[in-house]
Amino acid sequence: MKKWLILSAAILLEVTATLSLRGAIENPWWSILAVAGYAGAFVALSLLLRMGVPIGVVYGIWAAAGVALTAVLASLVFGEQFTFTIGLGIAIVIAGVVLVETGHAPESPKPAATNGEVGA
């Protein structure tokens, strides 16, 4: 559960930073939020890697969710176009992440540690 919360934070920080870049076009002060958001996202991603989450999984979910959420929010906040082709592209990216996720070999069970006991 903790890993999903950290990953969600990384996604939200990255999306906030990216949208702030768009806002910085008219008001340069938004650049501060962009830098802080990207820094926070990278810290969160590094925490996940230290927790043992595979980089393909972390980056795949982070990037795909970031792309999808940024496209949707840019449409809502800035009035940018959201076409069928953009929606299809997002669906393809999500499908790719699912394939990467399911392509990992299952972890083999680790042998149970024994203290010299036999049986059971």
N, C-alpha and C positions, 0 to 999 in steps of 0.2 A: 504494500500500500504506500509506504514511504517513497519508494522509487517512482510510482506514478505521480505522486504529488510534486516531487522534484522535477520530473519531466514536464508536467503541466506548467510549472513555474517557468521553466526554461522556454517553453513555447510562448507563453504569454509575454515574457520579457522580450523575446525576439520580435514578436509581432508588434508590440508597443514601440520598440526601437525602429522598426521598419516604417511604421505609420508616422512616427515622429520625423523621420527623414523627409517624408512628403510634406509634413507641416513646416519643416525648416525652410522650404522654398520661399515662403512668405514671411516667416519669422525665424531668424537664425537661432534664437534661444531654444527652439525645439531640438537643436543638435545636442544639447546637454543631455536631454532625456534619451536621445538615440544612443549616445556613447554609454550612458549608465545602463540602458536596457541590454545592449549587446554584451557589456562586461558581465552583468548579472547572469545572462543566458549562458555564457561560456563557463562561468563559475559553476552553475548548476549542472551543465553537461560534464564538467570534469569530476564533480561529485559522483555522478552516476557511473562514470567509468571506473572510479576508485571503488565503487560498490560492487563492481564485477559485471555490470550490464554490458553485453557485447556492443562494440562501437557501431556495427552495422544496424543494430536494432535502435540504439539511441539516436544516431544521426538520421536514419530513415524516418522514424516517427517524427522527430523534431522538424526535419525539413519538410516532410509532406504536410504535417499539420500546420506548419508555419505558412507554407504556400497557400493552402486552402483558406485558412483563416484570414490571411492578409488580403487575398483577392476578394473575399466576401465583405470584409470590413472596409476596404478601400472603395468598394461599390456603394456601401451604405453611408460612409462618412464623407467621402470626397466626390461621390457621384460618378466614379469611374465605371466604364462599361463592364458588364458581366454577361458574356455571350454564352451560347450553347457550346461553342468550341472551348472556351475557358473552363466551363463545367466539365466537359469531357476530358480535358487535360488533367484537371484535378482528380477525376475518377481514375484515370490511368496511373497517375502518381500514387494514389492510395492503393490501387491494385498491385503496383510494383512493390510497395512497402510490405504488403501482406505476403507476397511471394518471397521476399527476403526474410521476413519473420518465420515463415513456415519452412524455409529451406535449410534452417539450422538443424544439424543432427541432434537427436535427443541426447541429453546428458546421461552418461552411464552411471548407474548407482555406485556410490562409494562403499567400499567394504566397511563393515561395522568394526569398530575397534573393540578388541577383547583384552581383558586383563589376565590372560592365561587360563581363562575358564573354558571348559569343553562342554559342548552340547548346547541345548536351547537354541 
